[in-house]
Amino acid sequence: MQPTNLIEKDKIIDRVTQLFVTTDQRDWPLVEACFAEHVHFDQTSLVGGEATEMTPAEITAGWDKGLKPLRAVHHQIGNLHVALEDNEAVVTCYGIAYHYLPNSTGRNTRTFVGSYEFHLTQKGEWKIDSFVYRLKFIEGNTNLEKDAGIEDKS
């Protein structure tokens, strides 16, 4: 493998890692910087419906709303595989997301286990233009917000 390819793979992995770390920090401008102008966005395995095209601002608005009630969020990724060809890359990885919200039931956590597939393009920087999440299972308190007395007011 050419040293240039190793450098580009490292930049690609950094971009995907930045997405998860800044999501946990709820730093929405930095999350948005990970994405291209338009993103094929597919979380249908989690929420149903259809995959759609979204802007980074639309993605982060949804994540902000969903994560706002939680005291802590932690994403952990691993088993990353990067397929790189010219100015395009496909990244697959496993992921676990922990949600924490203390409540009177004592069942304070919810865990999502699944895998991700990202497509990135390089136009100056590497940007994610496709985000696919495939849920394997959810464990823990699926009523976390309700048990904490937080109602969805949408």
C-alpha positions in Angstrom: 0.0 0.0 0.0 1.3 3.4 -0.9 2.1 5.8 2.0 -0.3 8.3 0.5 -3.2 5.8 0.9 -2.2 5.2 4.5 -2.4 8.9 5.2 -5.8 9.2 3.5 -7.1 6.2 5.4 -6.0 7.8 8.6 -7.8 11.1 7.7 -11.0 9.1 6.8 -10.9 7.2 10.1 -10.3 10.5 11.9 -13.4 12.0 10.2 -15.6 9.1 11.3 -14.2 9.2 14.8 -14.8 13.0 14.9 -18.5 12.4 14.1 -19.0 10.1 17.1 -16.9 12.1 19.6 -18.5 15.4 18.7 -21.9 13.9 18.8 -21.2 12.7 22.4 -20.0 16.3 23.2 -23.1 17.7 21.5 -20.9 20.0 19.5 -23.4 20.4 16.6 -21.2 22.7 14.5 -18.4 20.2 14.5 -20.8 17.3 13.8 -22.1 19.2 10.8 -18.6 19.8 9.6 -18.2 16.0 9.2 -20.9 15.9 6.6 -21.2 16.8 2.9 -23.8 19.4 1.9 -26.4 16.6 1.3 -26.3 13.2 3.0 -28.1 10.0 2.1 -29.3 9.2 5.7 -30.7 5.8 6.7 -31.6 4.9 10.2 -34.6 2.9 9.1 -33.5 -0.2 11.1 -34.0 2.0 14.2 -36.9 4.3 13.5 -38.6 2.7 10.4 -39.7 4.8 7.4 -37.6 5.4 4.4 -34.0 6.5 3.9 -33.8 10.2 2.9 -31.6 13.0 1.8 -30.8 15.4 4.6 -28.7 18.4 5.3 -26.2 18.4 8.1 -28.4 20.9 10.0 -31.4 18.6 9.7 -29.4 15.7 11.0 -28.1 17.6 14.0 -31.4 19.1 14.8 -32.9 15.6 15.1 -30.0 14.3 17.1 -30.1 17.4 19.4 -33.8 16.9 20.1 -33.4 13.1 20.7 -30.3 13.4 22.9 -31.1 16.6 24.8 -33.0 14.9 27.7 -30.1 12.5 28.4 -27.5 13.1 31.1 -24.8 11.4 29.1 -24.3 9.7 25.7 -21.3 7.6 24.8 -20.6 6.1 21.3 -17.8 3.5 20.9 -16.8 2.2 17.5 -14.5 -0.6 16.4 -13.7 -3.1 13.7 -13.2 -0.3 11.2 -12.7 -1.2 7.6 -11.8 1.4 5.0 -12.1 0.7 1.2 -10.5 3.6 -0.6 -10.5 4.3 -4.3 -9.4 7.6 -5.7 -11.5 10.4 -4.0 -14.1 8.0 -2.5 -14.2 5.8 0.5 -16.5 3.3 2.1 -16.1 2.8 5.9 -17.8 0.0 7.8 -17.7 -0.4 11.6 -19.4 -1.8 14.6 -20.9 0.6 17.1 -22.3 0.8 20.5 -24.2 3.8 21.9 -24.9 4.1 25.6 -27.6 6.5 26.9 -27.7 7.4 30.5 -30.6 9.2 32.3 -31.1 8.7 36.1 -34.7 8.0 37.0 -36.8 6.5 39.9 -36.9 3.0 38.4 -33.1 2.6 38.8 -33.0 1.4 35.2 -30.9 4.3 34.1 -29.3 3.1 30.8 -30.2 2.0 27.3 -27.7 0.5 24.9 -27.9 0.3 21.1 -25.7 -2.2 19.3 -25.3 -2.2 15.6 -23.1 -1.4 12.6 -22.5 1.6 10.4 -21.7 2.1 6.7 -20.4 5.5 5.6 -19.5 6.8 2.1 -17.1 9.7 2.0 -15.9 11.9 -0.8 -12.9 14.1 -0.8 -13.3 17.6 -2.0 -10.5 19.3 -0.1 -11.5 17.4 3.1 -13.1 14.1 3.5 -16.9 14.5 4.1 -19.6 11.9 4.9 -22.2 11.9 2.1 -23.9 8.6 3.1 -24.8 7.4 6.6 -26.4 4.0 7.1 -27.1 2.5 10.6 -28.1 -1.1 11.0 -29.5 -1.9 14.5 -28.7 -5.4 15.8 -30.5 -5.0 19.2 -31.4 -2.6 22.0 -30.8 -3.6 25.6 -31.8 -1.8 28.8 -34.5 0.7 29.5 -36.3 1.5 26.3 -38.6 3.9 28.2 -35.7 5.9 29.6 -37.2 9.4 29.0 -40.7 8.4 30.1 -39.4 6.8 33.3 -37.6 10.0 34.1 -40.9 12.0 33.6 -39.8 13.6 30.3 -42.6 13.6 27.7 -42.1 14.1 24.0 -43.8 17.4 23.2 -43.6 17.2 19.4 
